[in-house]
Amino acid sequence: MPRVAVNSVYLNVEQVGSGPPLVLLHGFTGSAANWAPHFAAFAQRFTVYAFDIIGHGQSDAPVDLMHYRMEQSVDDLSALLDRLGLTSIALLGYSMGGRVALHLALAVPERIRALVLESASPGIADPAERDTRVRADEALAASIERDGLEAFIDRWQNLPLFASQQRLPLEVRQRQRAVRLANRPIGLANSLRGMGAGAMTPVWDRLETLAVPTLLLAGALDAKYVAQGEAMAKLLPHATRLVLPDVGHTTHLEAPELFERTVLDWLTQPAVGGHDGRADSA
């Protein structure tokens, strides 16, 4: 599918499969290409739309920071749904894409029939912690502009958050790095400034209003997001919380078959409901 004009930007969309629509949103430094290994599984049941979030992949990477604000990104994605004729979707977002997905669901809940949040957060509630994160993200953004994309990606993929990925085969890690390096420095720098966890308004106090069936996924080795999911499940009216064993922050990369099976089993339930449990590896 060609890039689609929405508002004053172009956003890239990859489309495969047939059936009801499933929209996928990648994480920071990623793109729709991160989801390509999962297209075959998901496309058996759904028409899959993988979006490149602003500043990533083949979508525009404007200089103007306004385009990267969460509110503007949500407006653009809502307009993109209009352009694609998608009135009722299942929506899956990972990490930064999970934050975007949550904000989109809060903005247009009538269009979201099911929501999957993988390693995602409603934001940083404490103002002092949020200010600290804004300063840290600005330092990272400045390092991209100063040192270049490759040096930043080398630092980023060696964060403790991704330590469990060191166990993956070399070719998988190289493919992940190639996707990250295909981005543009200005897009990643501005994404940190406009859409980072510190920059976005936290929405903990709005979770109880979201009457959309929601699957909260986290990896057992990612203690922070296991705890985030537990806290979110107490507030969301229709939440299913699942912790995937022996994986970290990027469950779809570290345990792809289990991830696909877990998501598909939940999405294809006759009535998507809620429970709190752990997925096993069987």
C-alpha positions as CSV (number, residue, x, y, z in Angstrom):
1,M,0.0,0.0,0.0
2,P,1.4,3.5,-0.8
3,R,1.9,6.1,1.9
4,V,-1.3,7.7,3.0
5,A,-1.8,11.5,3.4
6,V,-3.4,12.5,6.6
7,N,-3.7,16.1,7.8
8,S,-0.3,17.5,6.8
9,V,1.8,14.4,6.8
10,Y,2.2,11.0,5.1
11,L,2.0,7.8,7.1
12,N,3.2,4.4,5.8
13,V,0.9,1.4,6.0
14,E,1.7,-2.2,5.3
15,Q,-1.4,-4.4,4.6
16,V,-1.7,-8.2,4.4
17,G,-4.4,-10.8,4.8
18,S,-8.2,-10.9,4.9
19,G,-10.8,-10.7,7.6
20,P,-11.6,-8.2,10.3
21,P,-9.0,-5.5,10.7
22,L,-6.1,-5.8,13.1
23,V,-3.9,-2.6,13.5
24,L,-0.3,-3.0,14.7
25,L,1.8,-0.2,16.2
26,H,5.6,-0.8,16.7
27,G,7.9,0.5,19.5
28,F,10.4,3.3,19.5
29,T,13.2,2.8,17.0
30,G,11.0,0.3,15.1
31,S,8.7,0.3,12.2
32,A,6.1,-1.9,10.5
33,A,8.9,-4.2,9.5
34,N,9.1,-5.4,13.1
35,W,5.8,-7.1,12.6
36,A,6.6,-8.8,9.3
37,P,7.6,-12.1,10.9
38,H,4.1,-12.2,12.4
39,F,2.2,-11.4,9.3
40,A,1.7,-15.0,8.2
41,A,0.1,-16.0,11.5
42,F,-2.1,-12.9,12.0
43,A,-3.2,-12.7,8.3
44,Q,-4.8,-16.1,8.5
45,R,-7.6,-14.5,10.7
46,F,-7.3,-10.8,10.1
47,T,-6.6,-8.1,7.6
48,V,-3.4,-6.8,9.1
49,Y,-2.5,-3.1,9.0
50,A,1.0,-2.3,10.3
51,F,1.4,1.5,10.6
52,D,4.8,3.3,10.8
53,I,4.3,5.9,13.6
54,I,5.4,9.4,12.7
55,G,9.2,9.8,12.6
56,H,9.7,6.0,12.0
57,G,10.1,3.7,9.0
58,Q,8.7,5.1,5.8
59,S,6.4,7.7,7.4
60,D,7.3,11.3,7.4
61,A,9.9,12.6,9.9
62,P,9.1,16.3,10.1
63,V,11.4,18.9,11.8
64,D,8.4,20.5,13.6
65,L,8.0,19.0,17.0
66,M,4.3,19.6,17.0
67,H,3.8,16.5,14.7
68,Y,5.2,14.2,17.4
69,R,3.0,15.3,20.3
70,M,0.8,12.4,21.5
71,E,-2.4,14.4,20.9
72,Q,-1.4,15.2,17.3
73,S,-0.3,11.6,16.6
74,V,-3.6,10.3,17.9
75,D,-5.4,12.8,15.6
76,D,-3.3,11.7,12.6
77,L,-4.0,8.0,13.3
78,S,-7.7,8.6,13.7
79,A,-7.7,10.3,10.4
80,L,-5.7,7.4,8.9
81,L,-8.4,5.0,10.1
82,D,-10.9,7.3,8.3
83,R,-8.9,7.2,5.1
84,L,-8.7,3.4,5.2
85,G,-12.4,3.0,6.0
86,L,-11.7,1.2,9.3
87,T,-14.6,1.8,11.7
88,S,-14.1,-1.1,14.1
89,I,-10.6,-2.5,14.7
90,A,-8.6,-4.7,17.0
91,L,-5.5,-2.7,18.0
92,L,-2.2,-4.0,19.2
93,G,0.6,-1.8,20.4
94,Y,4.1,-2.5,21.7
95,S,6.0,-0.3,24.2
96,M,5.8,3.3,22.7
97,G,3.2,1.9,20.2
98,G,1.3,0.6,23.2
99,R,1.2,4.1,24.7
100,V,0.0,5.4,21.4
101,A,-2.6,2.6,21.2
102,L,-3.9,3.3,24.7
103,H,-4.3,7.1,23.9
104,L,-6.0,6.2,20.6
105,A,-8.4,3.9,22.4
106,L,-9.2,6.6,25.0
107,A,-9.9,9.1,22.2
108,V,-12.1,6.9,20.0
109,P,-13.2,3.9,22.1
110,E,-16.2,3.3,19.8
111,R,-13.8,2.3,17.1
112,I,-11.8,-0.2,19.2
113,R,-13.4,-3.6,19.6
114,A,-10.3,-5.1,21.3
115,L,-7.0,-3.7,22.6
116,V,-3.7,-5.5,23.1
117,L,-1.0,-3.7,25.1
118,E,2.4,-5.4,25.0
119,S,4.9,-4.0,27.6
120,A,3.1,-0.7,27.7
121,S,2.4,2.0,30.3
122,P,-0.3,4.7,30.9
123,G,2.6,7.1,31.6
124,I,4.5,8.4,34.6
125,A,2.2,9.6,37.3
126,D,4.8,11.3,39.6
127,P,5.6,14.9,38.3
128,A,9.2,14.8,39.6
129,E,9.8,11.5,38.0
130,R,8.2,12.7,34.8
131,D,10.5,15.8,34.7
132,T,13.5,13.6,35.2
133,R,12.5,11.4,32.3
134,V,12.0,14.5,30.1
135,R,15.5,15.6,30.8
136,A,16.9,12.0,30.2
137,D,15.0,11.8,26.9
138,E,16.3,15.2,25.8
139,A,19.8,14.0,26.5
140,L,19.2,10.9,24.4
141,A,17.7,13.0,21.6
142,A,20.7,15.3,21.6
143,S,23.1,12.3,21.5
144,I,21.4,11.2,18.3
145,E,22.0,14.5,16.7
146,R,25.5,14.8,18.0
147,D,26.8,11.3,17.6
148,G,24.7,9.9,14.8
149,L,22.2,7.1,14.5
150,E,24.5,4.1,14.6
151,A,26.2,5.1,17.8
152,F,22.8,5.7,19.4
153,I,21.3,2.4,18.3
154,D,24.4,0.6,19.7
155,R,23.7,2.2,23.0
156,W,19.9,1.7,22.9
157,Q,20.0,-2.0,22.1
158,N,22.4,-2.6,25.0
159,L,20.1,-1.1,27.6
160,P,19.3,-3.4,30.5
161,L,15.7,-3.4,29.3
162,F,16.8,-5.5,26.3
163,A,19.3,-7.7,28.1
164,S,17.3,-10.9,27.6
165,Q,17.6,-10.4,23.8
166,Q,21.3,-11.3,23.9
167,R,20.2,-14.9,24.0
168,L,18.5,-14.7,20.6
169,P,20.2,-16.0,17.5
170,L,22.7,-13.6,15.9
171,E,20.6,-13.3,12.7
172,V,17.5,-12.2,14.7
173,R,19.5,-9.5,16.5
174,Q,21.0,-8.3,13.3
175,R,17.6,-8.1,11.7
176,Q,16.3,-6.1,14.6
177,R,19.3,-3.7,14.4
178,A,18.8,-3.2,10.7
179,V,15.2,-2.2,11.3
180,R,16.4,0.4,13.8
181,L,19.1,1.7,11.6
182,A,16.6,2.3,8.7
183,N,15.1,5.2,10.7
184,R,16.1,8.8,10.4
185,P,17.9,10.7,13.2
186,I,15.5,13.6,13.3
187,G,12.5,11.3,13.5
188,L,13.9,9.4,16.5
189,A,15.1,12.5,18.3
190,N,11.8,14.3,17.9
191,S,9.9,11.1,18.9
192,L,11.8,11.2,22.2
193,R,11.0,14.8,22.7
194,G,7.4,14.7,21.7
195,M,6.2,11.2,22.5
196,G,8.5,10.0,25.2
197,A,7.1,8.6,28.4
198,G,8.0,11.9,30.2
199,A,6.5,14.1,27.5
200,M,3.1,12.4,27.4
201,T,0.3,13.2,29.8
202,P,-0.3,10.2,32.1
203,V,-3.7,8.6,31.8
204,W,-3.9,6.4,34.9
205,D,-7.0,8.3,36.0
206,R,-8.8,7.6,32.8
207,L,-8.3,3.8,32.6
208,E,-11.5,3.0,34.5
209,T,-13.5,4.8,31.7
210,L,-12.1,2.5,29.0
211,A,-14.8,-0.2,28.5
212,V,-12.9,-2.0,25.8
213,P,-11.7,-5.6,26.2
214,T,-8.0,-5.3,26.9
215,L,-5.2,-7.8,26.9
216,L,-2.1,-6.8,28.9
217,L,1.0,-8.7,28.0
218,A,4.4,-8.6,29.6
219,G,7.5,-10.8,29.8
220,A,8.2,-12.4,33.2
221,L,11.8,-11.1,33.0
222,D,10.6,-7.5,32.7
223,A,9.6,-6.8,36.3
224,K,8.7,-3.2,35.7
225,Y,6.1,-3.9,33.1
226,V,4.8,-7.0,34.9
227,A,4.0,-4.6,37.8
228,Q,2.6,-2.0,35.4
229,G,0.3,-4.6,34.0
230,E,-0.9,-5.7,37.4
231,A,-1.7,-2.1,38.4
232,M,-3.5,-1.4,35.1
233,A,-5.6,-4.6,35.4
234,K,-7.0,-3.3,38.7
235,L,-8.3,-0.1,36.9
236,L,-9.4,-1.3,33.5
237,P,-13.0,-2.6,33.5
238,H,-12.4,-5.5,31.1
239,A,-8.7,-6.5,31.4
240,T,-7.0,-9.8,30.8
241,R,-3.4,-9.9,32.2
242,L,-1.0,-12.5,30.9
243,V,2.7,-12.9,31.7
244,L,4.8,-14.8,29.2
245,P,7.5,-17.0,30.8
246,D,11.3,-16.5,30.4
247,V,11.1,-13.5,28.1
248,G,11.8,-9.8,28.6
249,H,10.4,-6.5,27.3
250,T,9.9,-7.5,23.6
251,T,7.8,-10.7,23.9
252,H,6.9,-10.8,20.2
253,L,10.7,-11.0,19.3
254,E,11.8,-13.3,22.1
255,A,8.9,-15.8,22.0
256,P,7.2,-15.2,18.6
257,E,5.2,-18.4,18.4
258,L,3.9,-18.1,22.0
259,F,3.2,-14.4,21.4
260,E,1.2,-15.1,18.3
261,R,-0.8,-18.0,19.9
262,T,-1.6,-15.9,23.0
263,V,-2.8,-12.9,21.0
264,L,-4.8,-15.0,18.5
265,D,-6.4,-17.2,21.1
266,W,-7.5,-14.1,23.0
267,L,-8.7,-12.1,20.0
268,T,-10.7,-14.9,18.6
269,Q,-12.7,-15.8,21.7
270,P,-16.4,-15.7,21.0
271,A,-16.7,-13.0,23.7
272,V,-13.5,-11.3,24.6
273,G,-13.5,-11.3,28.4
274,G,-11.0,-10.8,31.2
275,H,-9.0,-12.8,33.7
276,D,-5.7,-12.6,35.4
277,G,-3.2,-15.4,34.7
278,R,0.0,-16.6,33.3
279,A,0.5,-18.1,29.9
280,D,2.6,-21.3,29.8
281,S,4.9,-22.4,27.0
282,A,3.0,-25.5,26.0
